[in-house]
């Protein structure tokens, strides 16, 4: 499952858990205008509408232009990359790939349902744009040695160790789903190391009771028994690209072997989000069953000092980076370029 938090504050499983929230905060945020109404926000309803076009017959105001149906996106040729492993605390090893170069580093953090294989659409795109792109698989993914995963903070600690081992200095962190929870955990501990923070389709690991109640209301008791493709990929993508759905499922199956949860170092609350000053982008899919856009709106409402920007992408679910790379990639690139330092 690709959610960004768990009932015990663990990356990679469902839900969140924590102290009682200030009454009504999340509810007021939820009832604000569209996701693009968040502080500094934008909303992308699709390529045509984002540019202010496509309002004629066949287009829905604020929605997708049905005259421009989504089509399968071929997997592009990958940029050359060095592969290796890094030893982290407790004897575990993380497998990574690194395109190298002198560009600003971008570290990609995968969903719990996936691995470092989940970035074939972003790796060459960002490398061509001049960035040094790094992806890695977390502890236990694909049967790798997990080491000790019971101590809080191993996820964010592993990211810190990886960044030091590769000599990254300050870098952009991009986390999807559970990877977003770990990226946020790292940002709360080491904000000085981040040029920017991008969170996509993530629960964020926020430990506030009313937020937990909201998330729990979105999923029925049998949620975990449903097919992973149904939970994580939007129906539009599954209908439009069955081959892409099959490729995604193959990666998920390989990643599932030995997958473990990693408790967060920081029991994040609204106060933590409100103190964060790292420039932050929230990218969501409009068909995300785990974390629909109103969840994004709640998080954005508490990122009051992060110069937050938001984007909601048409016709995709919990894996916006995979399902709609045609929208995800330029949105991400624009944000990275606005926050070079």
N, C-alpha and C positions, 0 to 999 in steps of 0.2 A: 504494500500500500504506500502511496506517495505522499500522505499527509505530512505537514511539517511539525507535528508535535504529538504527544501522547497523553493519556490520562495521568501518567506519572512523570510527565515532563521529559519524555524520551524521544529522541529523533527517530523517525522511521516507522512509527505506529500511529494509531488513530487518537484524536481527541487531545484535550489538555486538562490540567487539574491545578487548582490553586486557591488562594484566599478570595474572599468575597470582593467583588468590584464595587466601586462607588456607584450607588444606585442610579440607574438610568443612563450612564455615560455611553455605553455601547448602543443603547436603544436610540438615543438622540443622534448618534453618528449614523446608525443604520437608516434613519428616516430622512437624512439629508438628501440633496439632489443626487444626480447621477454620479458615477464613480469619478468622472472628470471634474466634479465640483470640489474635490479635496484640494487642500492647500497646494497651489502651484500645479494643479493637475491638468491632464489632458485625457481625452477619451478617443480611442480608435475603434470605430465601428466597422472597419474594413477599408481597403485601399481607396475606393471611390469616395466613400463618405468622409473619410479622414481628410481628404483634400477638398471637401465641400462640393463634391459632384454626385451624380447618380441619383438625383431626386425625381426623375421622371417615372413613367410607367414601369412597373416591375421593381421599383425601389421603395423601401419602407423608411420613413423618417427615423433617423437614429439607428437604423439596422442595416442588414446586408442587402446588396443589390442582387436580386435573384437572376438578373440577366448575366451575372458574372459568377457562375457557380465555382466553388473551389475544385481544383483538379489536383491529381497526384503530383507531388514535387519529387523529381528524381534525386537520389542521393548524389551529391557532387563528389568529384575527386578530392581526396584529402590532401592537405598540406603535409610536407615532410615533417616528421616529428620523432624525437628521441623517446624511447621507452625505458623505464627503469623502476626501481622500488626504493622506498625510504623506510628505514626502521623507525618506529614510533614507540612511545612509552609502553612498557609491559611486554615487549618482544614481538608485537605485531608488525607486519610490513604492509605498506600501501603501494599498490601498483599505480603508476602514473604515465602520462605522455605529455610531451612538452615541445611545442613548435620552435622554441628558442627565439633568438633575435634580440634586437635592442629596443623593441617597442614596449610600451607600458604593459605589465602583466595583467592578464585576466584569468582568474581561477574559476572553473566551472564545477559546481557541486550538484551531483545528480539526485534524482528522486530515490526514495527507498525501494521502489519497484525496479530500479535500473542500476547502471554502473557507468564507468567512464566511456562505455560504448554509446551512450545516449546522445552524443553531441556531433554527429556527422554533418549536420546542417550548419552548426555554428563554428566549428573548428576552421574550415577553410575560409569562411566568410570573414571572421575576425582576423585571421592571419593575413588575408589580402588587404585588409584595412590598416595593417601595420602594427597589430598587437601581437605580443607574445602570449600564446594561449596554452593553458595547462588544464588538463582534466585528470581526475584520479578516482579510484574506487575505494570506498570506505571499508573499514574492518569487516572481515567475514564475507564480503561480497564475492560470489563465485567460488566459495570454498576456501578463500584465503584465511590464514591464521588470524583469529580475532583478538587474541590476547585478552587482557582484562577489560571488560566492557561494563562492569558494575559501578566503577568510580565515576562520579559526575564530571563532565567536561572532557571526556576523551575525544569526542567528535571535534569540538572547536580546538582542543589541544593538538590533535593530529593535523589539522589545517595549519596551525601556527608552526608546528615542527616541519611540515612540508615546505611552507613558504621560506623558512629559515634555511632549510637544506638546499633549496634551489636558488637561494640568494635573491629573493624577489623584492625585498624592501617593501615599499608601499604598492598595493595592488588593488584591482577591481575584483570584488567578489560577486558572483552570479549564482544564486541558489534557487533550484526549482523544488517545490514540494518539501520533502524532508530535508533536502539540501539547503533550503531557505532557512529552516530552523537552526541548522548548524552555522550558516553564514551570519544569522542574526546573533546567535550566542557569541560568536567570535567578535562581531562588531561591538557588542556590549562590554567585552573584556579588553579589546585592543583597537579602539577606534582610530588610534594614531597610525595603524598599519593599513588602513583602507582609503583608497582614493574615492571609491563609491561602493554602494551596496544595492544589488538588484535582487528582489524577492519576487518569485513567480509562483502563483497557485499554491501558496503555503499557509498552513495554520499558524506558523510562527513560534509555536511552543509557548504561547502566552498563558500564564497561569492566573486567570481571573474567572471567578465562578460564573458570572453571567455570560461571559464569552464561551465558556465551556458548555453552558446550557444551550446557547445558540447553536454551537456546532453539533451537539448531541441531537438537537431537534431536526437536523437535516438528514440523518441517516437512520434507517429502520434497524431493528435488532439483528436481522439476518444479513446486514451489509457485508460483513467479512466473508460470507460464503458465496457472494456473487462473483462471477468471473472477473478477473482483474482487468481485462480489456473494457468491460462494461463500466466498471467503477472509474477507470482512469482516462479513457479516451472518449471524446464526445461522439454522439451518434452521427453528426455530419461527417466527421473524419472517417469513422468506420464504414459509412456508406460510400463515401467518395474514394477511399483508398484502401481496399482490402489487402493489397500487397504490403502497403506500409504498415497496416495493422498487424500483419503476420510478422514482419521484421521486428516491430516493437515487442511483440509477444515473445519472440525468440530471445531477444536481449533480456527481457524480464525473467524468463525461465532460467537462463544461465546465471543471472544475478541472484536469484532466490536461494541458491545453495549456500547455506551457512550464514545468511543475513542475520544481523543482530541489531538491537536497539542500543543507543548510547545516550544516557541521561545528560541533560544540559548542565553546564556549570552555573549559569545564572537563572534562577527562577523568575523569568521575565514577567514584569507587571506593566500596567499602563504607565506608571511613573518612569520605568526604564525607557520605554519608547519615547516618552515626552522629553527625556533628557538627551536622546541620541541626536548628534549633529552631523553624522555622516550623510552626504547626499544620497537619497534613496529613491529607487524606481520600483513601483509595484506593477507587474504585468499579469493580467488575469485572462482566463478564457470565459466567454459568456455561458458556456455549457458545462462548467466545472461542477460536478456533483459533490466533491469533497468540500470545496471552498468557493461558492458562487460569488459574484461581484459584490453583494452586500457585505461579505466578510472583508473584502479588500477595503471597502468604504470605512468599516470600523477601524481597521489598522491605520489607514491614512489619517483618520481623524485624530489619532493619538501621536502621529509623527509630526508634531508641531514645530520642531526645530530642525528637521532633516531636509528641508527644501524638497519635500516629497513630490514626485510626479507619478501619475497613474495612467494605465492604458488597459482597456478591455478589448480583447480581440474576438472577432466574429467566428462563430462556427468551430469552436474547439473546446476541449475539456480540460483535464487536470495536467496535461502535458503540452502546454502551448508552444514550447520550444520545438517540439517534434511535429505537432499537428499543423501549425501555421507559422513555419519559419519565414514565410514570405512577409509576414507582418511582425513577427517577433524580432527578427534580426535587425531590420532598419530602426525599429523602436529602440532596441538596446544600443545600437551603434550611435544614434543621435544623443542618447543620454551619456554614454561614455565620452563622447567628444565634448559635451558641455561641462564635463567634470574631469579634466585631464590631470589634475594634481591630487 
